[in-house]
Amino acid sequence: MVRTNYSSGAPLEAVVGYSRMIKVGNHIYIGGTTSVLPDGTVYGEKPYDQAKYIFEKFIALLATAEANQRDVIKIKAYITDMTFAREVGNAFSEYFKEIKPLFTMVETPKLNRPTQYVEIELEAVIGCEVLQEIN
């Protein structure tokens, strides 16, 4: 299988030596992503805004790997306070409600900056289709 590493252009990726997204065959993995802008500031003062920013970033990254949000199978969100769960869940629903990937939210004591409330990871498999839904 071929492995392709992708950068989002964030300066820390090059300094530390990690990829934002990796594609192996038709599997895609996006590492923990926050709403930090290229200048180092944090986008969004609310968890909802930060989550939406991250999901938009994910959709753009997926497109560079010839994938889209329908290919997403798993999302894990880390939030600094469980009272943010509804806001982050609302942002998630705007992009993934009809797709229904796995979705986990866990509380973590803190992220890199005090104004960061949300960090999200994603996994996708290109070309997977929902053939049935069992309730």
N, C-alpha and C positions, 0 to 999 in steps of 0.2 A: 504494500500500500504506500501511497505517496502522502507525505506530511507537508503541509504548507503553513508557515507561520505568518500571521498578520499583525501589523502594528496599527494602533489608532492615532499614532503621532504624539502621544503623551510623552513628555520628556523623561519621566521616570522609567518608562519601558526600556529605553536605550541605556540609561545609567545603571539600572539593576540587572538588565539582561533577561527580560521576559516578554512573552507575546501577549497581546490582548485577546487574540482569537487563534485557534489552531483547527485546521481541517485535516482529518485523516480519512481517506476514502470519502464516504458520503456522511461522515460524522463531523459535527462542528461543536467546539467547546469555546465558550467565551468566559474568561476569568472574571473575578470580582471587579465590578465596575461601579464607580461613583459618578456624581455629577460635577466633577472638577473640570473647569474650562482650561484651554491651553495656557492661559496666563497664570494658572494656579488658583484662581478664585473658585468658589463653589457656586454653581448655578442653583437657584431656587432657595427660598427661605422656608418652604414647607415641604414635608416628606412627599406629598402628592406631586409637587412640581419637580422634585429631584427624581422620583421614580419615572415620571413621564419623560424627562430628559434622557434617562438611562435607556428606557425602552426605545426611544427614537434612535439613540446611538446604536443599539443592538440591531435594529431593522436596517440601518445603513451598513453596518458591518456585515450582516448576513448577505446583503445584496452583493458585496464585493466577493463573496464566496459562492455566488450563484445559488443562494438560498433565500427563503423568505419566512415570514412569521408562521405560516402554515406548517413549516417543517419543525417547529419548536416542540420538543417533547418534555422538557424539564426546566423549571426556573426555581432558584433558591434566592430568597431575599434575607438580608441581615439588616435589622433595624435597631436603633439605639433605645427604643422605648416601644413596648407592645401597644401603647395607645395610638401609635402611628399605623397600626395594622389596617384599619379601615381605609385610610387615605392611600396607602400603597396598594391595597387590594382593589380600590376603585381605579387607580391608574392601570393596574394589571388587566382589569376587565375591559378597559377601552381597547386594548390590543389583542387580547387572547381569550375573551369569554366564549366565543364560538369555537375556538380551536381546542380548548380544554386540556392544555398540557398539565403535567404535575406541577404543583406550586406549593412551596414550603416557605414559611417565614419564621425566623428565629430572632430572639433578642440577643444583642451583643452589648457589652458595657460601653464601648466607644469605637469610633472609627478614627481615621487619620487626623481630621480636623474637628473641632467642637461643633462647627456648623454643618457637618455631614451627618445625615440621619439614616441614609439608605445606601446599601451596597448590594448589587445583584449579580448572580451568575446565571448562565444559560447553556443548555445543551439542545442540539437539533440533529435531525437525521434527514438529509435531503431526499425528497421523493417518497416519504412515508405517507400513506393515506389511511384515514380512518375508515375501515370497512364495516365496523359495527360498534355500537355503544351498548354496553350492558349496564342496566341500572339495578 
